[in-house]
Amino acid sequence: MNEVPQIFDRNRVRTHRMRAVKASDAPDFLLREMAERLADRLLDMMHTFPFVLDLGAHHGILAEYVKGRAGIEHVVQAELSQAMLAKASGMRVVADEEYLPFADNSFDAALSVGALHWANDLPGALVQAQRALKPDGLFLAMLPGGQTLKELRHCLEKAEMEISGGVSPRISPFVDVRDAGSLLQRAGFALPVVDSELLNVSYAHPLKLMHDLRNMGEANALAQSSKGFTPCAVMMLAADIYLREFSDDEGRIPATFELVTMTAWKPHPSQQQPAKRGSGKVNLKDVLGGGA
């Protein structure tokens, strides 16, 4: 059995969420935007989902938005941080997305916003979510994609190169939309669909963006850098570069968030199936005009 690379320090992820709970000005606009968009996707579903799992529930935002939609009656909220989960209401369980404690074939749907990008073993987490679903159960998740915080990443790398002559990882890697579909297939899901959209947020200053990321619980949790903090000189220079290279006519700076949505279903005989190889009734040569 291959050992899963520890890209993220999961204890640090938990600590960051605990700190977000204590922050007096913790912003939740990004989670709310993602939760609202994901909840809107449910309106397009012909199915109903009475019993739902919320993976990485944070403080219960998604449960607020999906309540009453698509026949949802009960939401079990699973969250890594006990401190953050304490702010939610309803059915709750402290659980790591990488080690789910649920029986197979338990839920009609598994939903997630803004959580699975911290999983060291995302394929394994998807496999466990698939097992927890009933046949023909829905998996629907939204997480940050590869273009997220591209401006900040550029500025931090440029600042650190200028100060120290090298670059350390300061922002976590995010899922590539081109890989997400294959991850769903590897996990045993059927009918995978992946799409992405860009959300552009305007900030008065780069330091405000960095402050918000910290108070969201989204600060750097890379295992390689878990023993050190970003030097103040690097942060200040990165902020200066951000302002010089990206500020608009009003002096505000953009922050890009790519929102990747993964949709798939647990296999069931009633689902549309691909045609068997060789069962086609039309000769391709006839369609193409009888070429060689």
N, C-alpha and C positions, 0 to 999 in steps of 0.2 A: 504494500500500500504506500503510495507516494505521500510524503509529508507536504501539507499545504504551506506555501510561502507566507510568512507573516509580514505582509505589507503594512498593515495598520496595527497600532497598539490599541487593542480593544478596551483595556482598562483606561487608557487616556480618552478614548471616545466617551466612555461612561463618565469620567471626571469632567469633561467639557460640557456634557449635558447637565450635570449637577450644578456646574457654575452658571449655566444659562438659567436654571431655575432660580438661582439666587440674585441674578442681575435685575436691578430695578427697572431697566429700560430695555429688556430683552425683546428684540423685534421678531415678529412672526409672520411678516408680510409674505415672505417667500413660501413658507409652508402653506399659508392660506391660499396663495395663488395656485400652488400645485394641487392642493386638496380640492379647490373649486373646479379646476380643469379636469381632474380625474373624475370627480363626481358627475360632471357634465357628460363624460364618456358613457356613464351608466344609462343615460337617457336613450342612447342608441341601441341598447341591448334588448332583445326580444325575450330573454330569460328573466326569471326572478331569482333572488338570492336571499332567502330568509336568514341564513346563518353565515356570518362573514368573519374572517380573520383579518385584523389590521396589523401588518408586520412593521414594526418600528413606529409605534403609535405616537411617540413624543408625549405631548400632554393632551392628546385626545382631539386634535383639530379635525382629522379626517372623519372621525365618527360624527362630528357635528354636521359636516357637509353631506354625508351619504344617508343620513337618517331619513327614512321614508321614501328613498329612491329605489327603484328596481325591486320592490318588494322586500327590502332589507328590514328585518325585525330585530335581530340581535347582532351586536358587534363585539367580538373578543379582541381586546386591545393588548398586544404583546409588545413590550418595550424593554430595552436593555437597562435603562436607568430607573431604579426604584423611585428616586427623588422626583424625576420628571413625571413618571406614571402616576404619582400621588396627586398630581394636579388634574388628572383626567377623572371622568365619572363613568359609571357603568361597569361592565365586566372587564377585569384587568388581570394580567399575569406578567410578572417579571420574567422575561425570556430573551435569550440571545437569538438573533435571526439565524445564526449559524448552527444552533442546537435547539431545534424546536421540540417542545415536550408534548405535541399533540398526536393523537392516534390517526392512523391512515383513514382516509375517506370520511373526514369529519365535517368539512366546510363546503358550502355552496360557492364561495368565492374567497380569494385571498387578495387583499388590496395593500398597497404600500406607497407612501410618498416620502421622499427625502431621507431614506434610511439605508437602502441596500448598497449605496456607493461606499459604505464603510465596511462591507463584508470582505474578509480575507479570502473566503472561499465562496464567491458568488455562484459558481455552478452548483456547489453543494447546497447552498441555501435555496436555490431554485428547485433542486431535486426534492428537498424536504417540503417545500411549499406544495409541489406537485403531489407528493404522497398524502399530504393533509387534506387535499381536495377530494370531493366526491367525483365520480365519473361525470364528465361534461361540466365540471366546475371551472369557473373563470379565474384566471390570474391576470391582474391588472396593476401595474406598478409604474410610478414616475420617479425618475432619479436624474441627477445632474449628468450631462454629457460632456464630451471632450472639449467643447469650446467654452465651457464655464470658466469664468474669471481669467480669460485669456489675456486681458490687459494687465491685470495684477501680476500674473505669472511672468509676463514679459518684463515688467518693471522690476520685480524682485530679482530675476535672473541677471538683468543688466546691472543693477545696483551691486549685487554681490560679486559679480565678475570684476567690476571696477574697484571695489574695496579690497577684496581678498584674492582675486585672480582665479577663482573657482566658483562652482555653483553647487549648492546643496538643495535637496528637495524641500520646498517650502509649501507647496500646494499639492494635495493628493491627486493621483491620477483618476480620471473619470472614465466611465464606460464609453466605448466607441459605438456609435449607432450601427455601424457596419457589422460589428461583432455580436450585437445583442440578440439578433434573430437566431444565430447558430447556438448561442448559449441556451436559449429556450428549447431548441430542438434536442440538444445534448441532454437536457434535464427531463426529456420525455414528454414535452408538451406537444400538442397538435395545433395546427392553424396559427402559427406565430405571426404577429404583425408588429413591426417596430416603426415608430416615426419620431421626429423631433421638431421642436420649435424653439425660437430664440426669444428670450425675455430680456429686454434692455432696461436697466435701472439707472437713474441719474442720481449722482451724489454731489454734494457741495465740495467735498474734499476726500482724497484717498484715505486719510486717517479715519474718517467716519465710516467708510466701507470696511476697513480692517476692524474697527470697533464693533460694528454690527456682526461681522462674521464670528468674532469671539463670543459675543453675547447670544448668538444663535446656537452656540454649541458646535460650530463648524470650523473651529481653528484646526491648525495642522495636527494630525494624529499619526503621521507616518512613523513607523517603527524605527527607521534609520535616523530620525532626528528627534526621537523622544527624550533624549538626555540633554538637549540644549535648546535655548530660545534664540529666535532671530535677533541678532545684534541691533541695538537702537539705531546705529549709524546706517545700517542697511535699510531699515524701515523708513528712515527720514529721506535717504537718497532715493529710494523707490517712490516715495510720495512726490518728490520733486520731479522725477522723470515722468511719472503719471500725469502730473499737471502740464508739463511741457509738451508731451507727445499726444495727449488725448483730450485735453480740456476744450470745451466749445467756446463760442463767443461770449458766453456769460460766465465763463470760468468753472463750469461744472464738468464733472468727468463721468463717462459711462462705465457701467459694469455689466458684462454679458453673462447671462445664465442660459445654458442650453438645457432644455427639458426633454428628456428622452422617455417616451411612453412605450412600455412593453405589454402587449396583449396576447394571451394564448389560452388554450383550453386543455383540461385533462382529457385524454382520449376517451371516446365513447362510440359504440357502433352506429349511433344515429347521425354522427357528424359526416360531412361531405368527405369522401375518400378520393384520392388520386386514382385515375384510371390505370388498369393493369397494363404493363408494358406489352406492346404489340396488339392492343385491342382497338387501335384507331381504325376508322372506316375510310379515311381520306388519304390518298397517296400524295405525299409531299411533292413528288415530281409533277403531278397534275396541277397543283396549286402554283408551282413556280414556272409552269409553262414547259415542262418536259426537258429541263436542262440536263447536262451530263451527270 
